[in-house]
Every structure is written in structure tokens, then in C-alpha cells.
Amino acid sequence: MSSKRPTLADVAADAGVSKAAVSRVINDAPGVADQTRARVREVISRLGYRPDPVARALAAGRGEVVEMVVVEDAATFGTSPYYGRVTAGILQELAGSNLQLQVHLVDESGVAALLERIAGTVSVGAVLLNVPPERACEFYARCDRVVSMATRAPAVPFVGVDNAGGAYAAVRHLFETGRRRIAALHGPEGNTDADGRREGYRRAVHEFGLPDVSVTGTFHRDSGYDLTARLLHREPALDAIFAASDSQAAGAMQALADAGRPVPQDVAIVGFDDSVIALCTTPPMSSVRQPVEEMAAAAVRALVKRQFAAHWRGEFPAVLQVRRSSGPSGHS
């Protein structure tokens, strides 16, 4: 059996149509009968034909493109420092080249259709953010030029941070400064980053003989505020909080201020991300730094240079940055 890559002409010959008709089907353009369109798609699937991405990009007059697919609502995408840092890292890596960045913002209900649409047109490759693992795997089966961030999926190349190690370091720091009832504001179940941070927190409290005081929400500020308000009713003796994101931690600090629980004299706070938020709180926030810009640049570099394969992992260290929010307790 020949291992030669099938061409557009091969598809046209097998389907008994012109190359122009095949091109219209690939581009979802009008001018092809439904029955013919179905036959061409069946042949494309059977032969395993994939359009040449560079040729298609050049024909469209857009050069080679890195696609960034983000599963998020528009309001969060626009206000979250994380996505801005990812975009900055990608653009820094692309600077000076003829490569372009195209951003696709979609909610979870629409991601399958979006990935299906772009799978045949990807040129350099795609960076996936928050794409559910099953959708990432489906996309990877059709297009192997992909790196996932924030969510791991079996076999799909991935760039991430040592979430568990970072969370462990945060709890150890709080323990070493005398805190003994350390609560955790976790991110959503099933999110790779949140799960890793949850694992690190649990490992630390178990090792130090502390109670597991955990609540789960989202990475957003409102969630941090609400979870902390609930915790203060349930656990009035808590003296520290580890939050799974800086946004959560900022919400927690607001809830503590509203409750008359000063930071850090009464309750210490450590966030995760070391974003600009950490420098803008009062007092400045201790936070576990994840090098988001470097991670995004590494993902794009791997795509451009084809330096990855199935199961490839690029993991970055998470380093605790200590500031005033986790200073010593004001109690003797």
C-alpha cells in the first residue's frame, strides 16, 4: 500500500468530480449539490486527505497563521490578566516573522463546531485554552498541529506549570509563618490547573497535620468573595487562605475587609498566578508565579519548529513570591 499523501486531485478522481468542486466542499462554499458534497466528504474521510495548510493560507492571502482557541465567556476573556498574558507571550514569539495570530473565542456549547470547522484549515497550528479534554482529543485526531494549555487531554501535546508544587509551597509558607487553620479556595473540578492546585494543597495539609478546609468555585473574583464569606461563617477560626487564582484571592481580601478581618494580621492570603492583580491589592498579595508569557511562547515555538509529538509535555516551575499579605499573624 502506498504511503504517498493523497492530493486534492486524488479526491476529485475518486469522487468523480472536478478539483474545483472538491475545493468548494472543503471551503464550505456554495455551488455543489448536497449529494455530491456528501460523496466528496466521504472520499476525503476514507483517503485521509488533509489540505496543504501553507498553500491554503497563501491562497487566501493571509500567510501562515497560529490559531488560538479559547473556551471562555467574552466578559471574563476581556478582564482576565491570564488571557492577556497568553496573548502577549504568543505575539512576542511571533514578532519579526510573517506569522499571524487568529483568536477564536467560543463557549463550551460551540467549541465542537468551531474545531470541526478549523481542523482542515490550520496552517502553523492551534493553541487550545480551556478546551474540554474530549474535544481536544477529537481535534488532535484530525489535526496533529496542536498544543493545549490549562487543560490536559490524553496524548495531546501540553504546556503547563507545576500546579501541585506551587500550591504545596504556598501552604508550607503559611504553615511556617505560624498559621494553623489554612483554608483553600479551589477552582472548578475537572480543570487541570485547579486539580493540580487542589492536589498540592491536600498533600501539604496532610503532611503538616492540618485540617482540610476546602471550598470549590471558579477562578473569578466574585467566587472568591462568596466562598470566603461562607467560610467565615463556617470556620470563624481560620487564619489563612490559599486561593487557586489571584482573582479569587482579591475577592477573598474584599470579603475579609467587609467582615473586619484584617490581612495579614488576622488572616493571611496567598494567591496563584502572580499577575498584575497581586501588585494592586492592599496589602500587596503573596502569589505563586506561573510564567504564562513564557509558557505561551513555548507552545507556539513547538508548533512553528515541529518540536513535539504525542504525549509531549512542557512543564514550567511555579515559584512563590512572598509579599505583605502573608506576613506574620498579629496574634500572640
C-alpha positions in Angstrom: 0.0 0.0 0.0 1.4 3.4 -1.0 2.2 5.8 1.8 2.0 8.8 -0.5 -0.1 11.6 0.9 -3.4 11.9 -1.0 -3.8 15.0 -3.0 -6.8 17.1 -4.0 -6.6 15.6 -7.5 -6.9 12.1 -5.9 -10.0 13.1 -4.1 -11.5 14.6 -7.2 -10.8 11.5 -9.3 -12.2 9.1 -6.6 -15.3 11.1 -6.2 -15.8 11.7 -10.0 -15.9 15.5 -9.7 -13.6 18.4 -10.6 -10.9 19.7 -8.3 -12.8 23.0 -8.1 -15.8 21.1 -6.7 -13.6 19.5 -4.1 -12.2 22.9 -3.2 -15.8 24.2 -2.7 -16.6 21.4 -0.4 -13.5 21.9 1.7 -14.2 25.6 2.0 -17.9 25.0 2.6 -18.7 27.2 -0.4 -21.9 27.1 -2.4 -22.2 25.6 -5.9 -22.1 21.9 -5.1 -25.2 19.7 -4.8 -25.8 18.1 -1.4 -25.4 14.6 -2.7 -22.1 15.4 -4.3 -21.0 17.3 -1.3 -21.7 14.2 0.9 -19.8 11.9 -1.6 -16.8 14.2 -1.6 -16.7 14.3 2.2 -16.9 10.5 2.3 -13.9 10.3 0.0 -11.9 12.8 2.0 -12.5 10.8 5.1 -11.7 7.5 3.5 -8.5 8.7 1.9 -7.4 10.7 5.0 -6.9 13.7 2.8 -5.8 16.9 4.5 -5.5 20.2 2.6 -2.0 21.6 2.4 -2.1 24.3 5.1 0.5 26.6 3.8 -0.9 26.5 0.2 -4.4 27.3 1.6 -3.1 30.1 3.7 -1.2 31.7 0.9 -4.1 31.3 -1.5 -6.2 33.2 1.0 -3.6 35.9 1.1 -3.1 35.7 4.9 0.2 34.0 5.3 0.7 31.3 7.9 -1.5 31.6 11.0 -1.4 30.4 14.6 -4.9 29.8 15.8 -5.7 30.4 19.5 -9.0 28.8 20.6 -10.3 29.9 23.9 -13.3 28.5 25.7 -14.5 31.3 27.8 -17.2 34.0 28.1 -16.4 37.3 26.5 -16.5 39.3 29.7 -14.0 37.1 31.5 -11.7 37.0 28.5 -11.7 40.7 28.3 -10.9 41.3 32.0 -8.7 38.3 33.0 -5.0 39.0 33.2 -4.3 35.4 32.2 -5.6 35.6 28.7 -3.8 38.9 28.1 -0.6 37.3 29.3 -1.1 34.3 26.9 -1.7 36.7 24.0 1.3 38.8 24.9 3.5 35.7 25.0 2.3 34.4 21.6 2.8 37.8 20.0 6.3 38.2 21.4 7.2 34.9 19.9 5.7 35.8 16.5 7.4 39.2 16.4 9.6 39.7 13.4 8.1 36.8 11.5 5.4 36.7 8.8 3.2 34.6 11.1 -0.1 35.9 12.3 -2.3 35.2 15.3 -6.0 34.5 14.9 -8.1 34.3 18.1 -11.3 32.3 18.4 -13.4 32.9 21.5 -16.2 30.4 22.0 -18.4 28.9 24.7 -18.4 25.2 25.5 -21.5 24.5 23.5 -20.0 25.9 20.4 -16.4 24.6 20.6 -17.0 21.3 18.8 -18.4 23.0 15.7 -15.6 25.6 15.7 -12.9 22.9 16.0 -14.5 20.9 13.2 -14.5 23.9 11.0 -10.9 24.9 11.5 -9.4 21.4 11.6 -8.9 21.3 7.9 -7.6 24.9 7.5 -5.0 25.1 10.3 -1.6 26.2 8.9 1.1 26.5 11.6 -1.1 25.0 14.3 -3.5 25.7 17.2 -3.1 26.6 20.8 -6.1 25.4 22.8 -7.1 27.1 26.1 -9.7 25.5 28.4 -10.9 23.2 25.6 -12.5 20.2 27.3 -10.3 17.1 27.0 -12.7 15.1 24.8 -12.9 18.0 22.3 -9.2 18.4 22.3 -8.7 14.7 21.6 -11.2 14.8 18.7 -9.4 17.8 17.2 -6.0 16.2 17.7 -7.2 13.1 15.8 -7.9 15.3 12.8 -5.1 17.8 13.2 -1.8 17.0 15.0 -0.5 20.5 14.9 -1.9 21.4 18.3 -0.7 22.3 21.9 -3.1 22.5 24.8 -2.8 24.9 27.7 -4.7 24.9 31.0 -6.4 21.5 30.3 -4.7 18.2 29.8 -6.0 15.7 27.3 -4.7 12.1 26.6 -1.9 12.2 24.1 -2.4 15.9 23.1 0.8 17.9 23.5 0.6 20.2 26.5 2.3 23.1 28.1 1.6 23.8 31.8 3.0 24.7 35.2 3.8 22.7 38.3 0.5 23.5 39.9 0.8 20.9 42.7 4.3 22.1 43.6 3.2 25.7 43.7 0.2 25.1 45.9 2.3 23.0 48.3 4.9 25.8 48.5 2.1 28.3 49.4 0.7 26.2 52.2 4.2 25.4 53.6 4.9 29.1 53.7 1.7 29.8 55.6 2.4 27.0 58.0 6.0 28.2 58.6 4.7 31.7 59.5 2.5 30.2 62.2 -0.8 29.7 60.5 -2.7 26.5 61.6 -6.2 26.7 60.0 -5.4 27.2 56.4 -8.5 27.2 54.1 -8.3 26.7 50.3 -10.5 28.3 47.6 -10.3 25.8 44.8 -11.1 26.2 41.1 -13.6 24.1 39.2 -13.5 20.3 39.3 -12.0 18.8 36.1 -9.9 21.8 35.3 -6.3 20.6 35.1 -4.8 23.7 36.8 -7.4 23.6 39.6 -7.0 19.9 40.1 -3.2 20.2 40.4 -3.5 23.0 42.9 -6.1 21.0 44.9 -3.7 18.1 45.0 -0.8 20.2 46.3 -2.9 21.8 49.0 -4.1 18.4 50.2 -0.6 17.0 50.2 0.6 19.9 52.3 -2.2 19.9 54.9 -1.8 16.1 55.3 1.9 16.3 55.7 1.7 19.1 58.3 -1.2 17.6 60.2 -3.6 20.4 59.4 -7.4 20.1 58.8 -8.6 20.2 55.1 -10.7 23.3 55.0 -11.7 23.4 51.3 -14.4 25.0 49.2 -14.7 24.9 45.4 -15.8 27.6 43.0 -14.5 29.3 39.9 -11.3 31.3 39.3 -13.2 34.5 39.3 -13.2 37.4 41.9 -16.9 37.0 42.7 -16.4 33.4 43.5 -13.5 34.3 45.8 -15.7 36.8 47.7 -18.7 34.4 48.0 -16.6 31.4 49.1 -14.7 33.5 51.7 -18.0 35.0 53.1 -19.3 31.4 53.6 -16.1 30.2 55.1 -16.1 33.0 57.7 -19.4 31.8 58.9 -18.4 28.1 58.9 -14.8 28.4 60.0 -14.5 31.6 62.2 -11.1 30.5 63.5 -9.4 30.3 60.1 -6.2 32.2 60.0 -5.1 31.8 56.4 -6.4 31.3 52.9 -4.7 29.8 49.8 -6.7 30.8 46.7 -6.3 29.0 43.4 -6.1 32.3 41.4 -5.2 35.9 42.1 -8.7 36.9 41.1 -10.2 34.6 43.7 -7.7 35.9 46.3 -8.6 39.5 45.5 -12.3 38.6 46.1 -11.3 36.9 49.4 -9.5 40.1 50.5 -12.6 42.2 49.9 -14.7 39.7 51.8 -12.3 39.8 54.7 -12.2 43.6 54.7 -16.0 43.7 54.8 -16.0 41.3 57.7 -13.5 43.3 59.7 -10.8 40.6 59.4 -7.5 42.5 58.6 -4.9 41.0 56.2 -2.4 39.7 57.3 -2.8 40.4 61.0 -5.9 38.2 61.3 -6.0 36.2 58.1 -3.1 35.7 55.7 -3.6 35.3 51.9 -1.7 33.7 49.1 -3.0 33.6 45.5 -1.8 31.8 42.4 -0.7 33.4 39.1 1.4 36.4 40.3 -0.5 38.6 37.8 -0.8 42.3 37.9 -3.6 41.9 40.4 -1.1 40.7 43.1 0.7 44.0 43.0 -2.5 46.1 43.0 -4.1 44.8 46.2 -3.8 46.4 49.7 -1.6 45.0 51.1 0.3 43.6 48.1 -0.5 39.9 47.6 1.8 36.9 48.0 1.2 34.7 45.0 2.6 31.6 43.2 4.1 32.8 39.9 3.3 30.9 36.8 5.3 32.2 33.8 2.3 32.5 31.5 4.1 34.5 28.8 7.0 32.0 28.6 4.5 29.1 28.5 2.6 30.6 25.6 5.8 31.3 23.7 7.0 27.8 24.3 3.7 26.4 22.9 4.0 28.5 19.7 7.7 27.7 19.3 6.9 24.0 19.5 4.3 24.4 16.8 6.5 26.5 14.5 9.5 24.2 14.8 7.5 21.0 15.0 9.3 20.1 18.2 6.7 17.9 19.7 4.9 14.6 19.3 2.1 12.7 21.0 2.3 12.9 24.8 4.8 15.8 24.6 4.8 17.9 27.8 6.4 21.2 28.5 6.2 21.9 32.3 7.4 25.1 33.9 8.2 25.6 37.6 5.8 27.6 39.9 7.7 29.9 42.3 6.2 31.5 45.4 6.5 35.3 45.5 6.2 36.4 49.1 4.6 39.9 49.8 2.9 41.5 52.8 -0.5 39.7 52.5 1.0 36.6 54.1 3.1 38.3 56.8 3.1 37.0 60.4 -0.1 36.9 62.5 -0.9 39.8 64.7 -2.0 37.4 67.4 0.4 36.2 70.1 
